[in-house]
Amino acid sequence: MNITNKIIVAFSLTAVFMFAVVALTFWNTQQLTERNFWVNHTYQTIQGAQAALSLLKDAETGQRGFLLTGSDKYLEPYRSGSANLRPAIDQLRTLTADNAQQKQNIDDLSTAANLKLDELAETINIRRTKGLDEALNAVRTDRGKVYMDSARKAVTDIEAEENRLLKQREVEATNIAGLLSTSLYFAGIILILFLCITAYTLNNAIVAPLKAQATERRGVMTTLTETISKLAGASSEILAIVTQSASGAQEQAAALAETVSTVDELSQTSAQSAQYANAVAQVAKHCDEIGKTGRNAVEETVTTMEVIQNQSQLLSADITGLADQAQAIGDITSLVDDIAEQTNLLALNAAIEAARAGEHGRGFAVVATEVKALAEQSKRATAQVREILGEIQKATNSAVVSTSDGVGTVKSAIKVATQAGDTIRTLVDSLGEAAAESAKIADSAAQQSLGVSQIQQAMRNIHEVTQQNLASSRQSEMTAQDLKVLGLRLQELLTSLESQEKANSGLVKTI
């Protein structure tokens, strides 16, 4: 069996043992969960029985209150208890459907509760039809007490049975918990012993052969190291000789390459200078055109603002006239209001005179009433018109102020635009002079770029000849370099093997 199979077998046995421990723990946990469920079930049953008895007591309390007072408001506990008692007993039946003894106890409780409810209903009916004395005589028969005692006994029997089951389930839960603790304790001891045995077996079956193989590989690596070191030394000597023979040609080519590079840079710089000069000339010309356009735009702006100023002054005059007309309408409205007041007084006097005239003045009284109503409507309409005129006057005053401010702002803008026009005229003159000088600079830069291009072509021809002479020297150098690289790769491979061997040796020692 090889090393891999031995390791797989050892860890497989460990995994199987751990799975067995986990399965045992899971089974015990499930048992504890089930016991806890039945404990909660017991408490639910006890609470349900007590709730049923409490509902029966509520019904009895409501019956007593009604018997003493004869008022239906005291029957609310009776109605609530009667309505909820039977569902509570049915829920108890569902909880204890698997227990024959509890089924009998619940049947006894149901019988006693039904008899008690019938007795309560009977006494309530007697109180309604025959009065308090007859109802008290029915209570004194003690039938209700007997039924209530039977219900209490049934609830006590239910609680006793559930308490017995509770003690039994607590004992079972304690036993399961003890079994779980014992199982985990012995499983831990067995697992530790098993791991110790597995470690000892793996040490004898794996580590000892690995140590022997490591010793053998170290001898082989020592011999290989010596051989590769000699090969690397010879390769370095060959490369040094070839490099020295190519050094002169390399230095000459490098110097010429630097010269060509310098000339190329000079040519590029000259070309860029010519381009920049042309660009500057174009920009200066364009700026001159933009300046002229800006001067025309400023002059048009000043003219437009003067027109706006005149229109604003006319608008201010119109708004002022509108305010005067609104004031005149207000005066007319005040006059109408005064007429309405006088009409109202006249209508009142007419109504008084009509009342004095008796039957002969009845028609006149109707007319006076209508006149008074019309006067009131005129007064209200006049008040609304006055309010609207007030709002119009406020808006008109605000418009007058805003228009005056606008006229002032336009005057300031005209002044600023005039100053800007003067500045732009000066700038246009300066840009014209700059455009002329830029054109001269562009012509000079173009002539300089042509001369540098001729020098660049001559230097490139010389550089091509030098590169051809250098090619043969580089071919020899590359061959020697390849031989040296081969030696270095062998050394790197040997170093990697030595590192792996040291790591394996350390692992074997650790194991």
Secondary structure, 3 states (H helix, E strand, C coil): CCHHHHHHHHHHHHHHHHHHHHHHHHHHHHHHHHHHHHHHHHHHHHHHHHHHHHHHHHHHHHHHHHHHHCCHHHHHHHHHHHHHHHHHHHHHHHHCCCCHHHHHHHHHHHHHHHHHHHHHHHHHHHHHHCCHHHHHHHHCCCHHHHHHHHHHHHHHHHHHHHHHHHHHHHHHHHHHHHHHHHHHHHHHHHHHHHHHHHHHHHHHHHHHHHHHHHHHHHHHHHHHHHHHHHHHHHHHHHHHHHHHHHHHHHHHHHHHHHHHHHHHHHHHHHHHHHHHHHHHHHHHHHHHHHHHHHHHHHHHHHHHHHHHHHHHHHHHHHHHHHHHHHHHHHHHHHHHHHHHHHHHHHHHHHHHHHHHHHHHHHHHHHHHHHHHHHHHHHHHHHHHHHHHHHHHHHHHHHHHHHHHHHHHHHHHHHHHHHHHHHHHHHHHHHHHHHHHHHHHHHHHHHHHHHHHHHHHHHHHHHHHHHHHHHHHHHHHHHHHHHHHHHHHHHHHHHHHHHHHHHHHHHHHHHC
